[in-house]
């Protein structure tokens, strides 16, 4: 199995990594998960200053199977989320690297139209200017447009390839002031009765660039699970699994932070903190939202 390090935001290859062990877990409706063990003791690792290459979120790893006949297949790919150290049985140092699919980033991006600010008027009332409203589309196209909009901010771009739009009868409205994570909205659209599956399928180009095909079911063919993947109905009236929630922790480092107060029959207070240092240096955009349920007048 080939282990390729690449830039998260562009998909461009950086270097092939030495790898002594790997594992991955893939499927629809959940991010890929991959773990790789990289020797820190080899001459190549020391000459590359390997730790500086293993940068969480800024860099990603793809596991590529080149043993199959024809084009290479990406078994799993995603941003690095954690880097730890260990030792093998001989006491030699190792890097233990964990990665998740791009869904991890969408958990830390929130629904609103670009440029997304200000959210309030002079009286502290939400303007609705940056709300996202959809009519006459299929669920999969609503998913697609939510992800596309999240890419428009500086540092938000990702190497994602999208399907064509599909007309339909579905409607959805998202208020920008709610700060709803994109990943949560995707999961909700998958979990409603007659919801559709979605998947970020990693692929590799001839020049070793990595991208994700964002695939969704249609309103008539809702399931996209492949023959190697078990099919579980997580939504609707006849669920195979009950009480299941997909939760992804937000990234430890954020480039933009929001705090809101009020929203229920009251004025709204919003505070924002922005720092472009990380996105300017190549990190992907990450937001963190928090809120208070007490009223603005009390606060």
C-alpha positions in Angstrom: 0.0 0.0 0.0 1.4 3.3 -1.1 1.2 6.2 1.5 1.0 9.7 -0.2 1.2 12.9 1.7 -0.7 15.8 0.0 -2.0 19.3 0.6 -5.5 19.3 2.0 -6.7 22.5 0.2 -5.3 21.7 -3.2 -4.9 17.9 -3.4 -1.3 18.4 -4.7 1.2 15.7 -3.8 4.0 16.4 -1.4 6.0 13.2 -0.8 5.6 9.4 -0.5 5.9 8.3 3.1 7.6 5.3 4.4 5.0 3.2 6.2 5.4 0.1 8.5 1.7 -0.4 9.2 -1.7 0.9 8.1 -5.4 0.4 8.6 -8.5 2.1 7.2 -12.3 2.1 7.7 -14.5 3.4 4.9 -18.1 3.7 4.0 -20.9 6.0 3.1 -22.5 8.5 5.6 -19.3 8.6 7.6 -15.8 9.9 7.1 -13.0 7.7 6.0 -10.7 6.9 8.9 -7.1 5.8 8.4 -4.2 5.2 10.6 -0.6 4.9 9.5 2.7 4.1 11.3 5.7 5.9 9.9 9.3 5.1 11.1 11.1 8.0 12.6 14.5 6.2 12.7 15.2 5.8 9.0 17.7 7.9 7.2 14.9 9.2 4.9 12.7 10.3 7.8 15.5 12.1 9.5 16.6 13.8 6.3 13.1 15.0 5.6 12.5 16.3 9.2 9.3 14.2 9.0 7.5 15.8 11.9 7.3 19.1 10.0 5.5 17.3 7.1 2.9 15.8 9.4 0.9 18.9 10.0 -2.7 18.4 11.2 -5.4 19.7 8.9 -3.0 21.5 6.6 -1.7 18.1 5.2 -3.6 14.9 4.4 -2.7 11.3 3.7 -4.0 8.9 1.0 -3.6 5.1 1.1 -3.2 4.0 -2.5 -3.6 0.4 -3.7 -1.5 -0.1 -6.8 -1.8 -3.9 -6.8 -5.0 -4.0 -8.7 -5.0 -4.3 -12.5 -5.5 -1.0 -14.2 -5.6 2.4 -12.5 -4.5 2.8 -8.9 -7.3 2.9 -6.3 -7.4 5.2 -3.3 -8.5 3.0 -0.4 -9.0 6.0 2.0 -7.8 9.6 2.2 -8.3 12.5 4.6 -6.7 15.3 6.6 -4.3 14.5 9.4 -6.1 15.0 12.8 -3.6 13.6 15.2 0.1 12.8 15.4 1.6 10.8 18.2 4.8 9.0 19.0 5.5 5.3 19.9 8.2 2.7 19.8 8.4 -0.6 18.1 9.4 -3.9 19.8 13.1 -3.0 19.3 12.7 0.4 20.9 12.9 2.4 17.7 10.8 5.6 17.4 7.7 5.7 15.3 5.1 8.3 14.2 1.5 7.2 14.7 -0.8 9.3 12.5 -4.6 9.4 12.4 -6.6 10.9 9.6 -10.3 11.5 8.8 -12.2 12.3 5.6 -13.1 15.9 4.6 -16.4 15.5 6.6 -14.2 16.4 9.6 -13.6 19.9 8.1 -17.3 20.4 7.3 -18.2 19.9 11.0 -16.3 23.1 11.6 -17.9 25.1 8.8 -21.3 26.7 9.2 -24.2 27.4 6.8 -24.5 30.9 5.4 -24.1 32.6 2.1 -20.7 34.2 1.3 -19.5 36.8 2.5 -21.7 36.0 5.5 -21.2 39.2 7.6 -22.8 41.2 9.2 -25.6 39.0 10.4 -27.5 41.8 12.3 -28.8 45.2 11.6 -28.2 48.3 13.7 -31.0 47.2 16.1 -29.5 43.8 16.7 -32.1 42.0 14.6 -31.0 39.2 12.1 -31.2 40.5 8.6 -31.6 37.2 6.8 -29.3 38.5 4.1 -27.0 35.4 4.3 -29.7 32.8 4.9 -29.7 29.8 2.5 -33.0 28.8 1.0 -33.6 26.0 -1.4 -36.7 25.0 -3.5 -37.3 22.8 -6.5 -34.2 20.6 -5.9 -33.4 17.0 -4.9 -31.9 16.4 -1.5 -28.5 15.5 -3.1 -28.3 18.8 -4.8 -29.1 20.7 -1.6 -26.2 18.8 0.0 -24.0 19.7 -2.9 -24.8 23.4 -2.7 -24.2 23.5 1.1 -20.7 22.1 0.6 -20.0 24.4 -2.4 -20.9 27.5 -0.5 -18.6 26.5 2.4 -15.7 26.6 -0.1 -16.1 30.3 -1.0 -14.4 31.8 2.0 -10.6 32.3 1.9 -9.0 29.0 2.9 -12.3 27.2 2.3 -11.4 25.6 -1.0 -11.0 21.8 -1.2 -10.3 19.5 -4.1 -13.9 18.3 -4.5 -15.6 17.3 -7.7 -19.4 17.7 -7.8 -22.2 16.0 -9.7 -24.6 18.0 -11.8 -27.7 19.7 -10.2 -30.9 17.7 -10.1 -34.3 19.3 -10.1 -36.9 18.0 -7.7 -39.5 18.9 -5.1 -37.5 19.3 -1.9 -37.3 22.5 0.1 -35.0 23.6 2.9 -34.2 26.9 4.7 -31.2 27.6 6.9 -30.9 30.8 8.9 -27.3 32.1 9.0 -27.7 33.2 12.6 -28.2 29.6 13.7 -24.6 28.7 12.9 -25.5 25.2 11.8 -22.6 23.0 10.9 -22.6 21.9 7.2 -21.9 18.3 8.3 -25.0 18.3 10.6 -27.2 19.5 7.7 -25.9 16.7 5.4 -26.6 14.1 8.1 -30.1 15.5 8.6 -30.9 15.3 4.9 -29.6 11.7 4.9 -31.6 10.7 8.0 -35.1 12.1 7.1 -37.6 9.7 5.6 -36.7 9.3 1.9 -33.4 10.9 2.6 -30.4 10.1 0.4 -26.9 8.8 1.1 -23.8 10.8 0.5 -20.1 10.0 0.2 -16.8 11.7 -0.4 -15.0 9.2 -2.6 -11.2 9.8 -3.0 -9.6 9.4 -6.4 -6.1 9.9 -7.7 -5.1 11.6 -11.0 -2.2 10.7 -13.3 0.0 13.4 -11.7 -0.8 12.1 -8.2 -3.2 14.8 -7.3 -5.9 13.7 -4.9 -9.6 14.8 -5.1 -12.9 13.7 -3.7 -16.0 12.9 -5.7 -19.0 14.1 -3.8 -21.6 11.5 -4.6 -25.2 11.6 -3.5 -28.2 9.4 -4.0 -31.2 10.6 -6.1 -34.7 11.0 -4.8 -35.6 7.8 -6.6 -32.4 5.9 -6.1 -31.4 6.9 -2.6 -28.8 4.3 -1.8 -25.2 4.6 -3.2 -23.5 1.9 -1.1 -21.2 -0.2 -3.1 -21.0 -4.0 -3.2 -18.3 -4.1 -0.5 -20.3 -2.0 1.9 -23.2 -3.2 4.1 -26.4 -1.2 3.7 -27.9 0.1 6.9 -31.1 2.1 7.0 -30.5 4.8 9.6 -33.6 6.9 8.9 -37.3 6.7 8.1 -39.9 4.5 9.5 -38.0 1.1 9.2 -34.6 1.8 10.7 -32.1 -1.0 11.0 -30.1 1.0 13.6 -31.8 3.2 16.2 -30.4 6.0 18.3 -27.2 6.3 16.2 -25.7 9.8 16.0 -22.6 10.8 13.9 -20.6 13.2 15.9 -17.3 14.7 14.9 -15.2 17.0 17.2 -14.4 20.4 15.8 -10.7 21.0 15.0 -8.4 22.1 17.8 -7.3 25.1 15.8 -9.9 27.6 14.4 -9.4 30.4 11.9 -12.8 32.1 12.8 -14.9 32.0 16.0 -18.5 33.1 16.7 -20.5 33.5 19.9 -24.2 34.2 19.7 -26.8 35.0 22.4 -30.5 35.3 22.3 -32.4 34.2 19.2 -35.8 33.3 20.8 -38.2 36.2 20.7 -35.3 38.6 21.6 -32.6 40.6 20.0 -29.5 38.7 19.0 -25.9 39.4 20.1 -23.1 38.1 17.9 -19.4 38.3 18.5 -16.8 37.3 16.0 -13.0 36.8 16.0 -11.0 36.3 12.8 -7.4 35.5 12.2 -6.2 34.8 8.7 -2.7 33.7 9.7 -3.4 30.0 9.3 -5.3 30.2 6.0 -2.6 32.5 4.6 -0.1 29.8 5.5 -2.0 27.0 3.8 -4.3 25.6 6.5 -8.0 24.9 5.5 -10.7 27.2 6.9 -12.1 26.1 10.3 -14.9 27.8 12.2 -16.1 27.3 15.8 -19.5 28.5 16.9 -20.9 28.6 20.5 -24.1 30.1 21.8 -25.9 31.0 25.0 -29.6 30.2 25.6 -30.1 33.1 28.0 -31.6 36.3 26.6 -29.6 39.3 25.4 -31.2 41.5 28.0 -29.9 39.2 30.8 -26.5 39.0 29.3 
